[in-house]
Amino acid sequence: MASNHFLALADRLIGKDPAALGPEERRVLAKMHERRPGARDAADAADQIATFGDRLADRVASVGGSWGFIIAFAVVLFGWMLLNSDVLQHWGLAFDPYPFIFLNLMLSTLAAVQAPVIMMSQNRQAAKDRVAASLDYEVNLRCELEMLRLHEKIDLVVAQRLDEILEEMRRRLPPESGR
């Protein structure tokens, strides 16, 4: 990657010594040198480095943070309380009568497990956001550098054309008489 063209791009477009370039800048310059697109999908890039635990945490968080889960959970809670306060207590078979101590234990256990899983999912989302920001920076840098290169090319063409016009004007004007 240390070709003369790469060194020239680093110095001319970014204004840095190649040794001082960050990894994103190196990738952008390498892609420019290879004349290959550099855009990548942030979700795909994040999913490539995801572990099984990361994907499981995302699924648990997506289920636990949905209206379907909240409604189903509320139905189960009310069913549990209704069953243990009226239906089963009528026959003396209530396994968790009021104040529903076993239900409280189950809810505490669920909260103790669900909270860290949701935090793992949030950490993974933050990592995805960092990957997306890095990829956005690469694309923005590439666009800016390509625009600079285009400006240089246009400036060169304009300067050449102006030189041609000046030369044509010199040819068309009569030579000055010796006054």
Summary of the structure (lengths in Angstrom):
residues: 179
radius of gyration: 33.9
end to end distance: 62.2
largest distance: 129.9
contacts: 416
relative contact order: 0.10
helix: 79%
strand: 0%
